Amino acid sequence: MANELTLIKDAGAVPAIIERSGGNARFAYDEFFKATINNEHTRRAYTRIVGRLLSWCETNGLELRQITPGIAGDYISHLEGSATTKNQALAALRHFFDAMVTRHVVPLNSFASVRGVKYSATEGKTAELGIEQARKLFRSIDISTAMGLRDRAVLGVLAYTGARVGAVAKLRLSDYRNTGEQRSLRFREKGGKDREIPVRHDLEGWINEYIASAGIGEESKASPLFRAGDKTKALTKEDYGAHSMRQMMKRRLSDAGLPELFSPHSFRVTVVTDLLNQNVPLEDVQYLAGHSSPTTTRIYDRRKKRVTRNIVERISI
């Protein structure tokens, strides 16, 4: 993997195969990675995928203009990984070669005619955190410190809003809003979408306790809501990133004696399943989860799995 990424090591590095393809290729490459893609996660994924292809081309003595639809199809079919991994790679390479066609680097997009891998998901793979397990996790947190209050508030936001951990990490103080009748959190989700979710009373208390303990209530509203900690376990002015939140949850799960297979995304599964089990309308749950399609929301619904388990437990062998 390291060798694959050396071709696109940083924003200023232009791979040799791009340099050999001329000025239009350099322009298209720069435009694609620095102007076209807004989402940082997408940019990282596409950088990895394109870098892998360019490395493969160098190894096999191929220039961009020499990649035919047949070569493109063989390349995708021989990629390691799941169907979703291969389809993500295909989408990235289609976009990349679209940019190359637009800037007249190659005559046609060879990946445009490659068929994706058929894949149907009726249920997601993320482990569901049970209600009692979630309660045990919250009870186990030592809230005598600002860091403990912060972690309880972060996990509380995940549990009581169903938000993605990336959106939680982006929260600013200004996003914790007083609407007059209640508090709400404004999340910046994937695709540039903004959603505002009401804050239930106990979560409001947890966030207020954290803000008071951290002493950040009077700071600039543009500053991060959740702060990273230093080696002395004191909170800093730096953002508490999504990766750090994931690591924190693993530590808290271990402290609570719970399986470490759970992740922040597990709360989304719990939220969707629990609300649908209470007959909350699908469209309301869909909005809370920030899904563009109800089909996606159903993938998070684990009620069917529970029914199946109950049935097999009754087998009289």
C-alpha positions in Angstrom: 0.0 0.0 0.0 2.8 2.4 0.8 4.3 2.1 -2.7 0.9 2.7 -4.2 0.5 6.0 -2.3 4.0 7.4 -3.1 2.7 8.5 -6.5 0.2 10.9 -4.8 2.1 11.6 -1.6 1.0 15.1 -1.1 -1.0 17.9 -2.8 2.0 19.2 -4.7 3.3 15.8 -6.0 2.5 15.0 -9.7 3.1 11.4 -10.7 5.5 10.7 -13.5 2.9 9.1 -15.6 0.9 12.4 -15.4 4.0 14.5 -16.2 4.6 12.3 -19.3 1.1 12.9 -20.5 1.6 16.6 -20.9 0.3 19.9 -19.6 -3.3 19.1 -20.1 -2.9 16.0 -17.9 -1.2 18.1 -15.2 -4.0 20.6 -15.3 -6.7 17.9 -15.1 -4.9 16.1 -12.3 -4.6 19.3 -10.3 -8.2 20.3 -11.0 -9.6 16.9 -10.1 -7.9 16.6 -6.7 -7.8 20.3 -5.6 -11.0 21.8 -7.1 -13.5 19.1 -8.1 -13.7 17.1 -4.8 -15.0 19.0 -1.8 -15.3 16.2 0.7 -12.0 15.4 2.5 -13.0 11.7 3.0 -13.8 11.3 -0.7 -10.6 13.0 -1.7 -8.5 10.6 0.5 -10.4 7.6 -0.9 -10.0 8.7 -4.5 -6.4 9.6 -4.0 -5.7 6.1 -2.8 -7.7 4.5 -5.7 -6.2 6.6 -8.4 -2.7 6.2 -6.9 -3.1 2.4 -7.0 -4.1 2.5 -10.7 -1.2 4.8 -11.7 1.2 2.6 -9.8 -0.2 -0.4 -11.7 0.2 1.4 -15.0 3.9 2.1 -14.2 4.5 -1.5 -13.3 2.9 -2.7 -16.5 4.4 -0.1 -18.8 1.1 1.5 -19.7 0.4 5.1 -20.4 -3.1 6.6 -19.7 -4.0 6.7 -23.4 -3.2 3.0 -23.8 -5.9 1.9 -21.3 -8.7 0.3 -23.3 -12.1 -0.7 -21.9 -10.9 -4.3 -21.9 -7.9 -3.4 -19.7 -10.1 -1.3 -17.5 -12.5 -4.2 -17.0 -9.7 -6.6 -16.2 -8.2 -4.2 -13.7 -11.5 -3.8 -11.8 -12.2 -7.6 -11.9 -8.8 -8.4 -10.4 -9.0 -5.9 -7.5 -9.1 -7.4 -4.1 -11.9 -6.6 -1.7 -15.7 -6.7 -1.5 -18.2 -5.7 -4.1 -18.6 -2.3 -2.5 -14.8 -1.8 -2.6 -14.7 -2.6 -6.3 -17.7 -0.4 -7.1 -16.1 2.5 -5.2 -12.9 2.1 -7.2 -14.9 2.0 -10.4 -16.8 5.2 -9.5 -13.5 7.0 -8.6 -11.8 5.9 -11.8 -14.8 6.9 -14.0 -14.7 10.4 -12.4 -10.9 10.7 -12.9 -11.0 9.6 -16.5 -13.9 11.9 -17.1 -11.6 14.8 -16.1 -8.9 13.4 -18.4 -11.4 13.3 -21.3 -12.6 16.8 -20.6 -9.1 18.2 -20.8 -8.3 16.1 -23.9 -5.7 13.9 -22.3 -7.4 10.7 -23.5 -10.0 10.4 -26.3 -12.5 8.3 -24.3 -13.3 7.2 -20.8 -12.3 3.5 -20.8 -13.9 2.9 -17.4 -17.3 4.3 -18.5 -18.4 1.0 -20.1 -17.1 -1.3 -17.3 -20.0 -2.9 -15.4 -20.1 -2.6 -11.6 -20.3 -5.6 -9.4 -23.8 -6.6 -8.4 -24.4 -6.3 -4.7 -27.6 -6.2 -2.7 -27.6 -5.3 1.0 -30.8 -6.0 3.0 -29.0 -5.5 6.3 -25.8 -3.7 7.2 -22.7 -5.2 8.8 -22.3 -2.7 11.6 -22.8 -4.4 15.0 -25.8 -3.2 16.9 -25.2 -1.8 20.4 -28.0 -3.1 22.6 -30.0 -0.7 24.8 -28.8 -2.2 28.1 -25.2 -2.3 26.7 -25.4 1.4 25.9 -26.7 2.2 29.4 -23.9 0.2 30.9 -21.4 2.1 28.8 -22.7 5.5 30.0 -22.8 4.3 33.7 -19.1 3.2 33.5 -17.8 6.7 32.5 -16.0 8.6 35.3 -17.5 12.0 35.1 -15.4 13.6 37.8 -13.1 15.1 35.1 -13.7 17.4 32.2 -12.5 14.7 29.9 -15.0 12.2 31.3 -17.8 14.8 30.9 -16.7 15.4 27.3 -16.7 11.7 26.5 -20.2 11.2 28.0 -21.5 14.2 26.0 -19.9 12.9 22.7 -21.3 9.4 23.2 -24.6 11.0 24.2 -24.9 13.0 21.0 -24.2 9.8 19.0 -26.8 7.9 21.0 -29.6 10.5 21.1 -29.3 12.0 17.7 -28.1 9.1 15.5 -25.6 11.5 13.9 -22.5 10.3 12.1 -19.2 10.6 14.1 -17.8 12.8 11.4 -20.7 15.3 11.8 -20.3 15.2 15.6 -16.6 16.1 15.2 -17.4 19.1 13.1 -19.7 20.7 15.7 -18.9 24.3 16.6 -20.2 26.1 19.7 -22.6 28.0 17.4 -24.2 24.6 16.4 -25.4 24.1 19.9 -28.4 26.4 19.6 -31.0 27.8 21.9 -34.2 28.2 19.8 -36.2 29.7 22.7 -38.3 26.6 23.5 -35.5 24.0 23.4 -31.9 23.4 22.5 -30.9 21.8 19.2 -27.7 20.7 17.4 -27.0 21.6 13.8 -25.1 19.0 12.0 -23.1 19.3 8.7 -23.6 16.0 7.0 -22.3 14.3 3.9 -23.1 16.0 0.6 -23.1 19.4 2.1 -26.5 18.8 3.9 -27.3 20.6 7.2 -29.7 19.1 9.7 -31.0 20.4 12.9 -31.9 17.9 15.6 -33.6 18.7 18.9 -31.6 17.9 22.1 -33.5 15.9 24.6 -33.4 17.1 28.2 -30.8 14.7 29.7 -28.4 15.2 26.8 -28.8 18.9 27.2 -27.7 18.5 30.8 -24.7 16.4 29.8 -23.5 19.0 27.2 -24.1 21.9 29.6 -22.0 20.1 32.3 -19.2 19.5 29.9 -19.2 23.1 28.6 -19.1 24.4 32.2 -16.3 22.1 33.2 -14.3 22.8 30.1 -14.8 26.6 30.7 -15.6 27.2 27.0 -19.0 28.8 27.3 -17.7 32.3 26.6 -15.3 31.4 23.8 -15.9 32.3 20.1 -18.9 30.6 18.7 -16.8 29.5 15.8 -14.5 27.4 18.0 -15.0 23.6 18.3 -17.7 22.3 20.7 -15.7 19.1 21.5 -12.0 19.6 22.4 -9.0 17.2 22.2 -7.0 16.3 25.3 -3.3 16.5 25.9 -1.0 14.0 27.6 -2.0 15.3 31.0 -5.6 14.6 30.2 -6.4 18.4 30.1 -8.6 19.7 27.3 -7.0 21.9 24.7 -8.4 24.3 22.1 -7.9 21.8 19.3 -10.7 19.9 17.6 -11.6 16.5 18.9 -11.4 14.6 15.6 -13.6 11.7 14.4 -10.7 9.2 14.6 -10.0 10.2 18.2 -13.7 9.8 19.0 -13.6 6.2 17.6 -10.5 5.4 19.7 -12.2 6.9 22.8 -15.2 4.7 22.3 -13.0 1.6 22.1 -11.4 2.5 25.4 -14.7 3.2 27.0 -16.1 -0.1 25.8 -13.1 -1.9 27.3 -13.5 -0.1 30.6 -17.2 -1.1 30.7 -16.4 -4.7 29.9 -18.2 -4.6 26.6 -17.1 -6.0 23.2 -14.8 -3.7 21.3 -16.5 -4.7 18.0 -18.9 -1.8 18.5 -18.1 1.6 16.9 -19.8 5.0 16.9 -21.8 3.8 13.9 -23.3 1.2 16.1 -25.4 3.9 17.8 -27.0 4.6 14.4 -28.1 1.0 14.1 -29.4 1.1 17.7 -31.3 4.4 17.1 -33.0 3.3 13.8 -34.0 -0.2 15.1 -35.3 1.2 18.5 -37.4 3.9 16.9 -38.9 1.6 14.2 -39.6 -0.9 16.9 -41.7 1.8 18.6 -43.6 2.3 15.3 -42.1 5.7 14.6 -42.8 6.5 10.9 -40.1 5.4 8.6 -39.8 8.9 7.0 -39.2 10.5 10.5 -36.4 8.0 11.3 -35.0 8.5 7.8 -34.7 12.3 8.4 -33.2 11.7 11.9 -30.6 9.4 10.3 -29.9 11.8 7.5 -30.6 9.2 4.8 -31.6 10.3 1.3 -33.5 7.1 0.7 -35.7 4.9 3.0 -34.0 1.9 1.5 -30.8 3.0 3.3 -32.7 3.4 6.6 -34.1 -0.1 6.3 -30.5 -1.5 6.1 -30.0 -0.2 9.6 -33.1 -2.0 10.9 -32.2 -5.1 12.8 -35.7 -6.2 13.8 -35.7 -8.9 11.2 -32.5 -10.4 12.5 -34.0 -10.6 16.0 -37.1 -12.4 14.8 -34.9 -14.9 12.9 -32.8 -15.5 16.1 -35.9 -16.1 18.1 -37.1 -18.7 15.7 -33.9 -20.7 15.5 -33.8 -20.7 19.3 -37.0 -22.7 19.3 -35.5 -25.6 17.2 -35.9 -28.7 19.4 -32.6 -30.5 18.6 
